[in-house]
């Protein structure tokens, strides 16, 4: 039994937690997958590199609205894939190499399982390794959910972990799911040449977004994508490369590739956490307190395996909190989830922070709402943008921002001033009137949305 000062399970955000402040500790770093985790290898970064490429292809197709005659002559998928993954695979390998060369870090590549309090067995290629430590950080991430109708069919399918490394762009791609992963990958493959069909149980795509955003996005993709909304997949049959997908209304679809994107689940069930005294919720997320400590003494958790908001930027902040609390046990910091932004890199882009209008309504809040269109600001004219908008909600009495939602070009960037305002308790008038907003930048759509809010006197 090898004893360490600290064990970190997961080489994604868990690996990022270990900085120079930990140089005096004997650390074991355990990972079943490549270094960099989901974000680097199968998530945030490759999907956005592909989305940016898809946007270029769409820009060529849409150049006519700017009176530019351009023609898309082709998409070199294998070159695109090589450009993306040669870079990312090298980064993952370099990350592992650097840790293996460290004098105070021992790397174990394999699957870990708790055998007792702060004690684990790691199944490696060279056989099982038993390790223990006074402190452990669980950052072992999550994985795609595959419903039984697909898993039990015996036929091939893809998930977000695999689909971006396909040998060729599918000719007929069916996407099961209507959330942000499904939307982003549908955008990528449609723009690069696939005929895309989306099957979604809800009557709108991106149903967790603000209702105006969800409705608008769904309407915008009805023509380019074949939407089967309010439907369930009941059977998968056929043969590899020639799949037959039966829906609950009896409709039968054909596809050469099925992409399953119905959600993700935490990997806690693979770690035997109960043996360590680590409790989980019904959804499998490891239970943590405000300091990100688990129910087991000396064990912390962060990222997709425990967080209430499974986003990389949230995991990064959680890693900062855990690192500080490990190093300063008498001066612990807490994690705050009050103003978490998110973005969907489709075309159009989508970004949001805070409450949706349906959430504000369900909570019985007295709120004001305003929507300002890209088409009503000068740079919106420059973009010939007719669909985009910024929607803001504020407490009618105090003027405090409650939520913000942007659909359109550069949404993921435009939302940031609103994130700052929400995180710092600024009123919408303070944000609109204290700083100068560049004219004719696209940020004017945010400024004008704030000014459009109808507030009571003390909220102005």
Protein Blocks (a to p, Z undefined) as FASTA:
>chain_A
ZZdfbdcedjklmmmmpcfklmmpccddddfbdehijmlmmmmmmmmmmmmmmmmmmmmm
mmmmnopacddfbdcfklmmmmmmmmmmmmmmmmmmmmmmpmkbccdedddddfbehiac
dddfkopcddddfbdcddebpaddddfklmmnopacddfklmmmcfbdcfbdcdedjbfk
lmmmmmmmmmnopacddddfbfbehklbcfklmmmmmmmmmmmpccdehiacfbdedjeh
iacdddfkopacddfbdcddebccdfklmnommmnopacdfkopacddfkopafbehiac
edjllpmbdcfklmmmmmmmmmmmmmmmmlccdddfkbccdddddddddddehjdfklmm
mnopacddddddfklpfklmmnopakbccdddddfklopafbdcdedehklmmmmmmmmm
mmnopafklmmmmpccddfbfklmmmmmmmmpccdfklZZ
